[in-house]
Amino acid sequence: MARHTGPKCRLCRREGQKLLLRGDRCFSDKCSMTHRAKIPGQHGRLRARRRATPYAIRIREKQKLKRIYGVREAQFRRYVEAAKKWKGVTGEAILKLLERRLDNVVYRAGFATSRDHARQLVTHGHFLVNNRHTRIPSMLLQEGDMVELRPESRAKLREAIRGWAERRPLPSWIMRDLEGLRVQVGAEPNLEELDQSVNMSLIVEFYSR
């Protein structure tokens, strides 16, 4: 599946809930879920009334999680296969892998308005990881890793990042220094602090069939 380049609000409407794909717009009156929440397309009402099969329920949950984190099918399948090798609950392992992505950490720290925005900032080379330049949004961070804004980008983004950070709650597993414009992964991701609810058992069942 290629990356979606169309209207992001249609993705939220298709899943029937806010996926927080457009940053501040999702919390404003302009959000389409507040005044146009039906499934998009010519036959949206008919599809909403149709009884979903067990397969359809599972694939919709999988699609929802992929869209929240902005990953393609091949990437997502690799996360699932990696999580199956971990000890413990597979669904929790998948979420922890997704939360440890560099673009997600940048977003969760409040250094971007959405995960797509965070991915763009990373690919444009605005961040250092442990004092090393990287442009890989999918890079998995470990406990103790430090992410900071490059010195060359500070004048351009300093004030904007401080404004974005003030509007986002900071997860307990991320430590943030707004003066130094850096964040550190202090612990494993706390899944109780996720900003979306996803039924991970349905996703694991989908890939176990």
PAKOLKE-968347 format. One record per residue: residue in one letter; x, y, z of N, C-alpha, C in turn. Coordinates in nm, 2 decimals, padded with zeros to 4 digits. Layout:
REM residues N
PT  res     nxx     nyy     nzz    caxx    cayy    cazz     cxx     cyy     czz
PT    a       X       Y       Z       X       Y       Z       X       Y       Z
...
***
This chain:
REM residues 209
PT  res     nxx     nyy     nzz    caxx    cayy    cazz     cxx     cyy     czz
PT    m   00.08  -00.12   00.00   00.00   00.00   00.00   00.09   00.12   00.00
PT    a   00.07   00.21  -00.10   00.15   00.34  -00.10   00.10   00.44   00.00
PT    r   00.18   00.54   00.03   00.14   00.64   00.13   00.02   00.72   00.08
PT    h  -00.07   00.74   00.17  -00.19   00.82   00.13  -00.16   00.96   00.11
PT    t  -00.20   01.02  -00.01  -00.17   01.16  -00.04  -00.30   01.24  -00.05
PT    g  -00.41   01.18  -00.03  -00.54   01.25  -00.05  -00.58   01.32   00.08
PT    p  -00.71   01.36   00.09  -00.76   01.43   00.21  -00.75   01.34   00.33
PT    k  -00.68   01.39   00.44  -00.67   01.31   00.56  -00.80   01.30   00.64
PT    c  -00.89   01.40   00.62  -01.01   01.39   00.70  -01.10   01.28   00.65
PT    r  -01.08   01.23   00.53  -01.16   01.12   00.48  -01.12   00.99   00.55
PT    l  -00.99   00.98   00.59  -00.95   00.87   00.67  -01.01   00.86   00.80
PT    c  -01.02   00.97   00.87  -01.09   00.98   01.00  -01.24   00.94   00.98
PT    r  -01.30   00.99   00.88  -01.44   00.96   00.86  -01.46   00.81   00.83
PT    r  -01.37   00.75   00.75  -01.38   00.61   00.72  -01.37   00.52   00.84
PT    e  -01.28   00.56   00.94  -01.27   00.48   01.06  -01.37   00.52   01.17
PT    g  -01.44   00.63   01.15  -01.55   00.67   01.24  -01.50   00.73   01.37
PT    q  -01.37   00.78   01.37  -01.32   00.85   01.49  -01.20   00.94   01.45
PT    k  -01.17   01.04   01.53  -01.06   01.13   01.50  -00.93   01.05   01.52
PT    l  -00.84   01.05   01.42  -00.71   00.99   01.42  -00.60   01.09   01.44
PT    l  -00.64   01.22   01.46  -00.54   01.33   01.49  -00.44   01.34   01.38
PT    l  -00.48   01.34   01.26  -00.39   01.34   01.14  -00.35   01.48   01.10
PT    r  -00.43   01.58   01.14  -00.41   01.72   01.09  -00.38   01.82   01.20
PT    g  -00.32   01.77   01.31  -00.27   01.86   01.42  -00.38   01.94   01.48
PT    d  -00.36   02.07   01.49  -00.45   02.16   01.56  -00.59   02.16   01.50
PT    r  -00.60   02.14   01.37  -00.73   02.14   01.31  -00.83   02.03   01.37
PT    c  -00.77   01.92   01.41  -00.85   01.81   01.47  -00.92   01.86   01.60
PT    f  -00.87   01.96   01.66  -00.93   02.01   01.79  -01.02   02.14   01.77
PT    s  -01.03   02.17   01.64  -01.11   02.30   01.61  -01.25   02.26   01.55
PT    d  -01.33   02.36   01.53  -01.46   02.35   01.47  -01.45   02.31   01.33
PT    k  -01.33   02.32   01.27  -01.32   02.28   01.13  -01.30   02.13   01.10
PT    c  -01.29   02.06   01.21  -01.27   01.91   01.20  -01.40   01.85   01.14
PT    s  -01.38   01.77   01.03  -01.49   01.71   00.96  -01.57   01.62   01.04
PT    m  -01.51   01.56   01.15  -01.58   01.46   01.23  -01.69   01.53   01.32
PT    t  -01.68   01.66   01.33  -01.78   01.73   01.41  -01.91   01.77   01.33
PT    h  -01.90   01.77   01.20  -02.02   01.81   01.12  -02.04   01.72   01.00
PT    r  -01.95   01.62   00.97  -01.97   01.54   00.85  -01.90   01.40   00.88
PT    a  -01.96   01.33   00.98  -01.89   01.21   01.03  -01.93   01.09   00.95
PT    k  -02.01   01.10   00.85  -02.05   00.97   00.78  -01.94   00.92   00.70
PT    i  -01.94   00.79   00.66  -01.84   00.73   00.58  -01.83   00.80   00.45
PT    p  -01.71   00.83   00.40  -01.71   00.90   00.27  -01.74   00.81   00.15
PT    g  -01.78   00.88   00.04  -01.81   00.80  -00.08  -01.96   00.80  -00.11
PT    q  -01.99   00.76  -00.23  -02.13   00.77  -00.28  -02.22   00.67  -00.20
PT    h  -02.17   00.56  -00.15  -02.25   00.46  -00.08  -02.21   00.45   00.06
PT    g  -02.17   00.57   00.12  -02.13   00.57   00.26  -02.24   00.53   00.36
PT    r  -02.36   00.58   00.34  -02.47   00.54   00.43  -02.50   00.39   00.42
PT    l  -02.50   00.34   00.30  -02.53   00.20   00.28  -02.42   00.11   00.35
PT    r  -02.30   00.15   00.34  -02.19   00.07   00.40  -02.20   00.08   00.55
PT    a  -02.24   00.20   00.60  -02.26   00.21   00.75  -02.36   00.12   00.81
PT    r  -02.47   00.10   00.73  -02.58   00.01   00.78  -02.55  -00.14   00.76
PT    r  -02.46  -00.17   00.67  -02.43  -00.31   00.64  -02.36  -00.37   00.76
PT    r  -02.40  -00.49   00.80  -02.34  -00.56   00.91  -02.20  -00.61   00.87
PT    a  -02.10  -00.57   00.95  -01.96  -00.61   00.93  -01.93  -00.75   00.96
PT    t  -01.86  -00.82   00.88  -01.81  -00.96   00.90  -01.69  -00.95   01.00
PT    p  -01.66  -01.07   01.07  -01.55  -01.07   01.16  -01.42  -01.03   01.09
PT    y  -01.40  -01.07   00.96  -01.28  -01.03   00.89  -01.28  -00.87   00.87
PT    a  -01.40  -00.82   00.83  -01.40  -00.67   00.81  -01.37  -00.59   00.94
PT    i  -01.42  -00.64   01.05  -01.39  -00.58   01.18  -01.24  -00.58   01.21
PT    r  -01.17  -00.69   01.18  -01.03  -00.70   01.21  -00.95  -00.61   01.11
PT    i  -00.99  -00.61   00.98  -00.91  -00.53   00.89  -00.93  -00.39   00.91
PT    r  -01.04  -00.34   00.96  -01.07  -00.20   00.99  -00.98  -00.16   01.10
PT    e  -00.97  -00.24   01.21  -00.89  -00.21   01.32  -00.74  -00.20   01.28
PT    k  -00.70  -00.29   01.19  -00.56  -00.29   01.14  -00.53  -00.16   01.06
PT    q  -00.63  -00.12   00.97  -00.61   00.00   00.89  -00.61   00.12   00.98
PT    k  -00.69   00.12   01.09  -00.69   00.24   01.18  -00.56   00.26   01.24
PT    l  -00.49   00.15   01.29  -00.36   00.17   01.36  -00.26   00.21   01.26
PT    k  -00.26   00.16   01.14  -00.16   00.20   01.03  -00.18   00.34   01.00
PT    r  -00.30   00.39   00.99  -00.32   00.53   00.96  -00.28   00.63   01.07
PT    i  -00.30   00.58   01.19  -00.26   00.67   01.30  -00.11   00.70   01.30
PT    y  -00.03   00.59   01.28   00.11   00.61   01.28   00.17   00.63   01.14
PT    g   00.09   00.63   01.04   00.14   00.66   00.90   00.24   00.56   00.85
PT    v   00.22   00.43   00.87   00.31   00.33   00.81   00.24   00.25   00.70
PT    r   00.32   00.20   00.61   00.27   00.12   00.50   00.25  -00.02   00.54
PT    e   00.19  -00.10   00.46   00.15  -00.24   00.49   00.28  -00.32   00.52
PT    a   00.38  -00.31   00.43   00.50  -00.39   00.45   00.57  -00.35   00.58
PT    q   00.58  -00.22   00.61   00.64  -00.18   00.74   00.56  -00.24   00.85
PT    f   00.43  -00.23   00.85   00.35  -00.27   00.96   00.37  -00.42   00.98
PT    r   00.37  -00.50   00.87   00.39  -00.64   00.88   00.52  -00.68   00.95
PT    r   00.62  -00.60   00.92   00.75  -00.63   00.98   00.75  -00.60   01.13
PT    y   00.67  -00.50   01.18   00.66  -00.47   01.32   00.58  -00.59   01.39
PT    v   00.48  -00.64   01.32   00.41  -00.76   01.37   00.50  -00.88   01.39
PT    e   00.58  -00.91   01.28   00.67  -01.02   01.29   00.77  -01.01   01.40
PT    a   00.82  -00.88   01.41   00.92  -00.86   01.52   00.86  -00.87   01.66
PT    a   00.73  -00.83   01.67   00.67  -00.83   01.80   00.64  -00.98   01.84
PT    k   00.61  -01.06   01.75   00.58  -01.20   01.78   00.70  -01.27   01.84
PT    k   00.82  -01.22   01.82   00.95  -01.28   01.87   00.98  -01.24   02.01
PT    w   00.91  -01.13   02.06   00.93  -01.08   02.19   00.85  -01.16   02.29
PT    k   00.90  -01.17   02.42   00.83  -01.23   02.53   00.72  -01.13   02.57
PT    g   00.61  -01.19   02.60   00.50  -01.10   02.65   00.39  -01.09   02.55
PT    v   00.30  -00.99   02.57   00.18  -00.98   02.48   00.22  -00.92   02.35
PT    t   00.18  -00.98   02.24   00.22  -00.94   02.11   00.16  -00.80   02.07
PT    g   00.04  -00.78   02.11  -00.02  -00.65   02.08   00.05  -00.53   02.15
PT    e   00.09  -00.55   02.27   00.16  -00.45   02.34   00.30  -00.42   02.28
PT    a   00.36  -00.53   02.23   00.49  -00.52   02.17   00.48  -00.44   02.04
PT    i   00.38  -00.46   01.96   00.36  -00.38   01.84   00.34  -00.23   01.87
PT    l   00.26  -00.20   01.97   00.24  -00.06   02.01   00.37   00.00   02.06
PT    k   00.45  -00.07   02.13   00.58  -00.02   02.18   00.68   00.01   02.07
PT    l   00.68  -00.08   01.97   00.76  -00.05   01.85   00.72   00.07   01.78
PT    l   00.59   00.09   01.76   00.54   00.21   01.69   00.57   00.34   01.77
PT    e   00.55   00.33   01.90   00.57   00.45   01.98   00.72   00.49   01.99
PT    r   00.81   00.39   01.96   00.95   00.42   01.97   01.01   00.48   01.84
PT    r   00.93   00.49   01.74   00.97   00.55   01.61   01.01   00.69   01.63
PT    l   01.12   00.74   01.56   01.17   00.87   01.58   01.06   00.98   01.55
PT    d   00.98   00.96   01.44   00.88   01.06   01.41   00.77   01.06   01.51
PT    n   00.74   00.95   01.58   00.64   00.95   01.68   00.69   01.02   01.81
PT    v   00.82   01.00   01.84   00.88   01.06   01.96   00.88   01.21   01.94
PT    v   00.92   01.26   01.82   00.92   01.40   01.79   00.78   01.46   01.81
PT    y   00.68   01.39   01.76   00.54   01.43   01.77   00.49   01.43   01.92
PT    r   00.52   01.32   01.99   00.47   01.31   02.12   00.54   01.41   02.22
PT    a   00.66   01.45   02.18   00.73   01.55   02.26   00.68   01.69   02.23
PT    g   00.59   01.71   02.14   00.53   01.84   02.10   00.62   01.92   02.01
PT    f   00.72   01.86   01.94   00.80   01.93   01.85   00.74   01.93   01.71
PT    a   00.62   01.88   01.69   00.55   01.89   01.56   00.40   01.88   01.59
PT    t   00.32   01.92   01.50   00.18   01.93   01.52   00.11   01.80   01.49
PT    s   00.17   01.71   01.41   00.11   01.58   01.38   00.23   01.48   01.35
PT    r   00.20   01.36   01.33   00.30   01.26   01.30   00.35   01.28   01.16
PT    d   00.26   01.32   01.07   00.31   01.36   00.93   00.40   01.48   00.93
PT    h   00.37   01.58   01.01   00.46   01.69   01.03   00.59   01.65   01.08
PT    a   00.59   01.57   01.19   00.71   01.52   01.25   00.80   01.44   01.14
PT    r   00.73   01.36   01.06   00.80   01.29   00.96   00.87   01.38   00.86
PT    q   00.80   01.49   00.82   00.86   01.58   00.73   00.98   01.65   00.79
PT    l   00.97   01.69   00.92   01.08   01.76   00.98   01.20   01.67   00.99
PT    v   01.18   01.54   01.02   01.29   01.45   01.03   01.36   01.43   00.89
PT    t   01.28   01.40   00.79   01.33   01.38   00.65   01.40   01.50   00.60
PT    h   01.36   01.62   00.65   01.43   01.74   00.60   01.56   01.77   00.68
PT    g   01.59   01.68   00.77   01.72   01.69   00.84   01.73   01.79   00.96
PT    h   01.62   01.81   01.03   01.62   01.91   01.13   01.67   01.85   01.27
PT    f   01.68   01.72   01.28   01.71   01.66   01.41   01.84   01.58   01.42
PT    l   01.90   01.58   01.53   02.01   01.49   01.56   01.97   01.39   01.66
PT    v   02.02   01.26   01.65   01.99   01.16   01.75   02.12   01.11   01.80
PT    n   02.14   01.14   01.93   02.27   01.11   02.00   02.39   01.18   01.93
PT    n   02.36   01.31   01.89   02.46   01.39   01.82   02.49   01.35   01.68
PT    r   02.41   01.26   01.62   02.44   01.22   01.49   02.32   01.25   01.40
PT    h   02.35   01.30   01.28   02.24   01.35   01.19   02.17   01.23   01.13
PT    t   02.04   01.24   01.13   01.96   01.13   01.07   01.84   01.19   00.99
PT    r   01.80   01.12   00.89   01.68   01.15   00.81   01.58   01.04   00.81
PT    i   01.59   00.95   00.90   01.51   00.82   00.90   01.39   00.83   01.00
PT    p   01.27   00.86   00.96   01.16   00.87   01.05   01.13   00.74   01.13
PT    s   01.16   00.63   01.06   01.12   00.50   01.12   01.23   00.45   01.22
PT    m   01.33   00.52   01.24   01.44   00.48   01.33   01.38   00.45   01.47
PT    l   01.42   00.33   01.53   01.36   00.30   01.66   01.46   00.34   01.77
PT    l   01.41   00.42   01.86   01.49   00.48   01.97   01.49   00.38   02.09
PT    q   01.60   00.38   02.16   01.61   00.30   02.28   01.61   00.39   02.40
PT    e   01.59   00.33   02.52   01.59   00.41   02.64   01.73   00.48   02.66
PT    g   01.72   00.61   02.69   01.85   00.69   02.70   01.88   00.77   02.58
PT    d   01.82   00.74   02.46   01.86   00.81   02.34   01.81   00.95   02.35
PT    m   01.89   01.04   02.29   01.87   01.19   02.30   01.84   01.24   02.16
PT    v   01.73   01.31   02.14   01.69   01.38   02.02   01.69   01.53   02.04
PT    e   01.76   01.60   01.95   01.77   01.74   01.96   01.76   01.81   01.83
PT    l   01.71   01.93   01.83   01.71   02.01   01.71   01.85   02.06   01.67
PT    r   01.88   02.05   01.54   02.01   02.08   01.49   02.04   02.23   01.51
PT    p   02.16   02.27   01.55   02.19   02.42   01.57   02.15   02.50   01.45
PT    e   02.16   02.45   01.32   02.13   02.53   01.21   01.98   02.55   01.19
PT    s   01.89   02.47   01.26   01.75   02.48   01.25   01.69   02.56   01.37
PT    r   01.77   02.59   01.47   01.71   02.65   01.59   01.65   02.79   01.57
PT    a   01.72   02.87   01.50   01.66   03.01   01.47   01.53   03.00   01.40
PT    k   01.52   02.91   01.31   01.40   02.90   01.23   01.28   02.84   01.30
PT    l   01.30   02.74   01.39   01.20   02.66   01.45   01.18   02.68   01.60
PT    r   01.27   02.75   01.67   01.26   02.76   01.81   01.12   02.81   01.86
PT    e   01.08   02.92   01.82   00.95   02.98   01.87   00.83   02.89   01.83
PT    a   00.83   02.84   01.71   00.72   02.75   01.66   00.71   02.63   01.75
PT    i   00.83   02.56   01.78   00.83   02.44   01.86   00.78   02.47   02.00
PT    r   00.82   02.58   02.06   00.77   02.61   02.19   00.62   02.63   02.20
PT    g   00.56   02.69   02.09   00.42   02.71   02.08   00.35   02.57   02.07
PT    w   00.40   02.48   01.98   00.34   02.35   01.97   00.35   02.27   02.10
PT    a   00.47   02.27   02.16   00.49   02.19   02.28   00.39   02.23   02.40
PT    e   00.36   02.36   02.41   00.27   02.41   02.51   00.13   02.35   02.50
PT    r   00.09   02.31   02.38  -00.04   02.26   02.35  -00.05   02.11   02.36
PT    r   00.06   02.04   02.38   00.05   01.89   02.39   00.09   01.84   02.52
PT    p   00.02   01.74   02.58   00.06   01.68   02.70   00.18   01.59   02.68
PT    l   00.28   01.60   02.77   00.40   01.52   02.76   00.39   01.39   02.82
PT    p   00.41   01.28   02.75   00.41   01.14   02.81   00.52   01.13   02.92
PT    s   00.49   01.04   03.02   00.58   01.03   03.13   00.71   00.97   03.09
PT    w   00.72   00.89   02.98   00.84   00.82   02.94   00.93   00.91   02.86
PT    i   00.89   01.03   02.83   00.98   01.13   02.75   01.01   01.24   02.84
PT    m   01.14   01.28   02.84   01.19   01.40   02.91   01.22   01.51   02.81
PT    r   01.17   01.63   02.84   01.18   01.74   02.74   01.25   01.86   02.80
PT    d   01.34   01.92   02.72   01.41   02.04   02.76   01.38   02.14   02.65
PT    l   01.28   02.23   02.68   01.25   02.33   02.58   01.35   02.44   02.56
PT    e   01.43   02.46   02.66   01.54   02.56   02.65   01.65   02.51   02.55
PT    g   01.68   02.38   02.57   01.79   02.32   02.49   01.73   02.26   02.36
PT    l   01.59   02.26   02.35   01.52   02.20   02.23   01.57   02.06   02.21
PT    r   01.56   01.98   02.32   01.60   01.84   02.31   01.50   01.75   02.39
PT    v   01.49   01.63   02.36   01.41   01.53   02.43   01.49   01.40   02.45
PT    q   01.46   01.33   02.56   01.53   01.21   02.58   01.42   01.10   02.62
PT    v   01.45   00.98   02.56   01.36   00.87   02.59   01.40   00.81   02.73
PT    g   01.32   00.83   02.83   01.36   00.80   02.97   01.32   00.66   03.01
PT    a   01.23   00.59   02.94   01.18   00.46   02.98   01.11   00.40   02.86
PT    e   01.06   00.28   02.88   00.97   00.22   02.78   00.84   00.30   02.76
PT    p   00.79   00.30   02.64   00.66   00.37   02.63   00.55   00.32   02.72
PT    n   00.48   00.41   02.78   00.37   00.38   02.87   00.24   00.37   02.78
PT    l   00.19   00.25   02.76   00.07   00.23   02.67  -00.06   00.29   02.73
PT    e  -00.06   00.32   02.86  -00.18   00.38   02.92  -00.19   00.53   02.88
PT    e  -00.09   00.58   02.82  -00.09   00.73   02.78  -00.11   00.75   02.63
PT    l  -00.15   00.64   02.56  -00.18   00.66   02.42  -00.30   00.75   02.40
PT    d  -00.29   00.83   02.29  -00.40   00.92   02.26  -00.51   00.86   02.17
PT    q  -00.50   00.73   02.15  -00.60   00.66   02.07  -00.63   00.53   02.13
PT    s  -00.75   00.48   02.11  -00.79   00.34   02.16  -00.80   00.25   02.04
PT    v  -00.72   00.14   02.05  -00.72   00.04   01.94  -00.72  -00.10   02.01
PT    n  -00.80  -00.19   01.95  -00.82  -00.32   02.00  -00.71  -00.41   01.94
PT    m  -00.60  -00.42   02.01  -00.48  -00.49   01.95  -00.51  -00.64   01.93
PT    s  -00.59  -00.70   02.01  -00.62  -00.84   02.00  -00.68  -00.88   01.86
PT    l  -00.76  -00.78   01.81  -00.82  -00.80   01.67  -00.71  -00.80   01.56
PT    i  -00.61  -00.71   01.58  -00.50  -00.70   01.48  -00.41  -00.82   01.49
PT    v  -00.38  -00.87   01.61  -00.30  -00.99   01.62  -00.37  -01.11   01.56
PT    e  -00.51  -01.12   01.58  -00.58  -01.23   01.52  -00.58  -01.22   01.37
PT    f  -00.59  -01.09   01.31  -00.59  -01.08   01.17  -00.46  -01.13   01.11
PT    y  -00.34  -01.11   01.17  -00.22  -01.16   01.12  -00.19  -01.31   01.16
PT    s  -00.27  -01.36   01.24  -00.25  -01.50   01.28  -00.34  -01.60   01.20
PT    r  -00.42  -01.55   01.11  -00.52  -01.64   01.05  -00.45  -01.72   00.94
***
